Amino acid sequence: MFGSWRNMAEIRHLDPERRKAAWQAGFGAVSGGPVFWLALGAMAVKGRAMNDAGASSRRTTFAICTLMAAAVLLHAPGPMAGPAASETRASPVIHSGATPAAANQSLHFREVWRRGDESDELAFGFIISALGAEDGSVYLLDRWRSTVYVIDARGELSRELSREGEGPGETRQPTCLTWLPGNELGIVQPVPGCIVRLAPDGDPAGTIVPDLVSARAAQYGVLTEATWRGGTLACTGSRSQFGGGVHRHESFLSICNPASGAEIVRLLEHKRVNDGQSPYIEDYWVNEGRWCVDAAGQVCVAPFRDRYAVQVFSPQGKLLREMSREYEPWRRTAEEKQALITRFTPPPNEFGAGREIRVSDHEPCLAELRAADNGELWVRHSRSSRPRKPGVFDTWDVFDAEGRYARTVDLCVPGDSTRDRLIFLPGGRIVVIYGFREASRALFAQGAAAGGAKAEVHEVACFEPVAGVSAGAP
């Protein structure tokens, strides 16, 4: 069945080494996006458990975490494939020029609440994600403490959900949150890969184990992200097999049954083989926010590293259309390239030490996709914050419901997208996790960048749109 899905997307393939690849996912290359949690999910599970047994040294956690993440993220050249292989020509391709149809729009926000600063009694471990509720509450996921903090519309802590452990409703090193059928909350746990379900009252409601990361399907499986929207549950993850001195690694983006976890259709896959000797080459995969589910349950994904294009799949896996525009990706400066090389260079005695490190001259074209309720698709790209505009967090491209390049939008909110993470909430609100990217790099510093770096607890702030100017935001 999967044999006809080859060559859907021709991309640059890489040959990451063990720890190198773990680091790459850990820092999401330059953007430090959500794929950061792919490695971290695998990394911290066992290390944290050992620390709980009495060894509180975070260095121990780091060492074990890195080894586990490395095992998950060995990469080598291999095709990214999907069901679009036989459908691309028949599916509409909506191509736009470099200039949008309408003028640039500036959206202004005002702060509603802020939590986690030094004077706050609520001290976070590491907030990695946020999810908004219709009543104005914001669910903040603390990775290190395996806890969900529910902040009400006024900024007060209303309750805490889940905790670290292996019992019902508990998780270890969770990566993201999603709503599930029946208004349940889903907490994604990478290893063992599952979605931990919580009922609306916070009580445990079981788990969803996607087939591809189950123990029967993989020697080592990691669930990275999951989103349920419009009746569609989409998941990304990876599975690995070891043998004969070779590591085989397969990443996937699939639509799954929300009741059983059974795979309905695989939209993309990327297979790699690592012989432990080839040069490390910077990899590309659709984690780091490069896919989303829209209100109709369609999956939007950016499968091409070096082309500005978004493909939209039906809940049954049919390629419906492709949206693209004329675009020149950001050319990395010498300093940016060297920073990546340093980040991907292992210590002298580590696996892959002495390998040649190769990074691309350009950033990946697309960095993040978000689908609005009104059918618009918002796209963050490699030039969204380059060069920086005063008072602007970043600039997004917006495609209308017909797939046409409609306008650009400046998000005018305090922060810097190279250091902080912005997450859209219902009603046009946003949350900014300050210091997110810097803290993620510090927590799992590696190679020449290692050396006692310590992540600082970061603040989280919620903003609401200034009346009358922010309609249509995701």
FENZI-V26429 format. One record per backbone hydrogen bond with DSSP energy under -0.5 kcal/mol. NH is the residue of the N-H (numbers start at 0). CO is the residue of the C=O. E is the energy in kcal/mol with one decimal. If there is no record, write none. Layout:
NH_CO_E / NH_CO_E
//
This chain:
3_0_-0.8 / 4_1_-2.0 / 5_2_-0.7 / 7_4_-0.7 / 8_79_-1.6 / 10_8_-0.7 / 20_16_-3.5 / 21_17_-2.3 / 22_18_-2.6 / 23_19_-2.8 / 24_20_-2.7 / 25_21_-2.6 / 26_22_-2.2 / 27_23_-1.1 / 27_24_-0.5 / 28_23_-1.6 / 30_27_-0.7 / 31_27_-1.9 / 32_27_-0.6 / 35_32_-2.7 / 36_33_-2.5 / 37_34_-1.8 / 38_34_-1.0 / 39_35_-1.7 / 40_36_-2.6 / 41_37_-1.3 / 42_38_-2.9 / 43_39_-2.7 / 44_40_-0.8 / 45_41_-0.6 / 46_42_-0.8 / 47_43_-2.8 / 48_44_-1.4 / 49_45_-2.4 / 50_46_-2.1 / 51_47_-2.3 / 52_48_-1.0 / 52_49_-0.5 / 53_50_-1.9 / 54_49_-1.1 / 55_53_-1.0 / 60_56_-1.4 / 61_57_-2.9 / 62_58_-2.5 / 63_59_-2.3 / 64_60_-3.0 / 65_61_-2.9 / 66_62_-1.9 / 67_63_-2.3 / 68_64_-2.8 / 69_65_-2.6 / 70_66_-2.1 / 71_67_-1.5 / 72_68_-1.9 / 74_15_-1.1 / 79_8_-0.8 / 80_78_-0.6 / 80_268_-2.9 / 81_4_-2.5 / 82_265_-0.6 / 84_81_-1.5 / 85_82_-0.7 / 86_83_-1.5 / 87_83_-1.9 / 89_86_-0.5 / 90_86_-1.4 / 90_87_-0.5 / 91_319_-0.8 / 93_91_-0.5 / 93_321_-3.3 / 94_92_-0.8 / 95_323_-2.3 / 100_404_-1.8 / 101_405_-3.0 / 104_407_-2.6 / 106_104_-0.5 / 106_409_-3.1 / 107_105_-0.5 / 108_411_-1.3 / 109_463_-2.6 / 111_461_-3.3 / 112_461_-1.3 / 114_459_-3.0 / 119_116_-1.6 / 122_120_-0.8 / 123_121_-0.6 / 127_125_-0.6 / 127_140_-2.3 / 128_140_-0.9 / 130_138_-1.9 / 132_136_-2.5 / 135_132_-1.7 / 137_150_-2.8 / 138_130_-3.3 / 139_137_-0.6 / 139_148_-3.1 / 140_128_-2.4 / 140_138_-0.5 / 141_139_-0.6 / 141_146_-3.1 / 142_125_-3.0 / 142_140_-0.7 / 145_141_-0.9 / 146_141_-1.2 / 147_160_-2.7 / 148_139_-2.8 / 148_146_-0.6 / 149_147_-0.5 / 149_158_-2.7 / 150_137_-3.0 / 150_148_-0.7 / 151_149_-0.5 / 151_155_-3.1 / 154_151_-2.0 / 157_149_-3.0 / 157_155_-0.6 / 158_149_-1.1 / 160_147_-2.7 / 164_170_-1.6 / 169_166_-2.1 / 170_162_-2.1 / 174_187_-2.6 / 175_187_-0.6 / 177_185_-2.0 / 179_183_-2.6 / 182_179_-0.9 / 183_179_-0.7 / 183_180_-0.8 / 184_197_-2.5 / 185_177_-3.4 / 186_195_-2.4 / 187_175_-2.7 / 187_185_-0.5 / 188_186_-0.5 / 188_193_-2.9 / 189_172_-0.6 / 193_188_-2.2 / 194_207_-2.6 / 195_186_-3.0 / 195_193_-0.6 / 196_194_-0.5 / 196_205_-2.7 / 197_184_-2.4 / 198_202_-3.2 / 201_198_-2.9 / 204_196_-2.5 / 204_205_-0.5 / 207_194_-2.0 / 209_207_-0.6 / 210_260_-2.3 / 212_209_-1.6 / 213_210_-1.6 / 216_213_-1.1 / 217_213_-1.4 / 218_239_-0.8 / 219_239_-1.3 / 221_237_-2.9 / 222_189_-1.6 / 223_221_-0.6 / 223_235_-2.5 / 224_235_-1.3 / 226_233_-2.4 / 228_226_-0.5 / 228_231_-2.3 / 231_228_-2.1 / 232_255_-0.6 / 233_226_-2.7 / 233_231_-0.6 / 234_253_-2.8 / 235_224_-2.3 / 236_251_-1.6 / 237_221_-2.5 / 238_249_-2.1 / 239_219_-2.3 / 240_247_-2.4 / 242_245_-1.7 / 245_242_-1.6 / 246_273_-1.8 / 247_240_-2.9 / 247_245_-0.5 / 248_246_-0.5 / 248_271_-2.8 / 249_238_-2.4 / 250_269_-2.4 / 251_236_-2.2 / 252_267_-2.2 / 253_234_-2.6 / 254_264_-2.8 / 255_232_-3.0 / 255_253_-0.5 / 256_261_-2.8 / 257_255_-0.5 / 260_256_-2.8 / 263_254_-3.1 / 264_254_-1.5 / 266_252_-2.2 / 266_264_-0.6 / 267_252_-1.7 / 268_80_-2.0 / 269_250_-2.2 / 270_78_-1.4 / 271_248_-3.0 / 273_246_-2.4 / 274_272_-0.5 / 279_355_-2.4 / 280_278_-0.5 / 281_357_-2.3 / 289_285_-0.7 / 289_286_-0.9 / 291_299_-2.3 / 293_297_-2.8 / 296_293_-2.0 / 298_312_-1.9 / 299_291_-2.7 / 299_297_-0.6 / 300_310_-2.4 / 301_289_-2.2 / 302_300_-0.7 / 308_306_-1.3 / 309_322_-3.0 / 310_300_-2.8 / 311_320_-2.5 / 312_298_-2.9 / 313_317_-2.7 / 316_313_-2.1 / 319_311_-3.1 / 319_317_-0.6 / 320_311_-1.1 / 321_91_-2.2 / 322_309_-3.0 / 323_93_-2.4 / 324_307_-1.1 / 325_95_-1.4 / 328_326_-0.5 / 331_329_-0.6 / 331_360_-2.5 / 336_332_-2.4 / 337_333_-2.3 / 338_334_-2.2 / 339_335_-1.7 / 340_336_-2.6 / 341_337_-2.8 / 342_338_-2.0 / 343_339_-2.2 / 344_340_-0.6 / 344_341_-0.9 / 345_343_-0.6 / 349_346_-1.9 / 352_349_-2.0 / 354_351_-1.9 / 357_279_-2.7 / 357_355_-0.5 / 362_329_-2.5 / 364_304_-2.8 / 366_379_-3.1 / 367_379_-1.8 / 368_288_-2.4 / 369_377_-2.4 / 371_369_-0.5 / 371_375_-2.7 / 374_371_-1.5 / 376_398_-2.4 / 377_369_-3.5 / 377_375_-0.5 / 378_396_-3.0 / 379_367_-2.8 / 381_364_-2.0 / 383_380_-1.7 / 385_382_-1.0 / 391_388_-2.1 / 392_410_-3.1 / 393_410_-0.6 / 394_383_-1.8 / 395_408_-2.7 / 396_378_-2.9 / 397_406_-2.7 / 398_376_-2.8 / 399_403_-2.5 / 402_399_-2.3 / 405_397_-2.2 / 405_403_-0.9 / 406_397_-1.5 / 408_395_-2.7 / 409_104_-3.1 / 410_393_-2.4 / 410_408_-0.5 / 411_106_-3.0 / 411_409_-0.9 / 412_410_-1.2 / 416_392_-1.0 / 418_415_-2.2 / 419_415_-3.5 / 420_432_-2.0 / 422_430_-2.9 / 424_428_-2.9 / 427_424_-0.9 / 428_425_-1.1 / 429_462_-2.1 / 430_422_-2.6 / 431_460_-2.6 / 432_420_-3.0 / 433_431_-0.8 / 433_458_-2.5 / 435_432_-1.2 / 436_418_-2.2 / 437_418_-0.9 / 438_434_-2.7 / 439_435_-2.1 / 440_436_-1.9 / 441_437_-2.3 / 442_438_-2.7 / 443_439_-1.3 / 444_441_-1.2 / 447_341_-1.0 / 448_341_-0.6 / 448_445_-1.9 / 449_446_-1.7 / 459_114_-2.8 / 460_431_-2.1 / 461_112_-2.6 / 462_429_-2.8 / 463_109_-2.5 / 465_107_-2.8 / 468_465_-1.7 / 472_469_-1.4
//
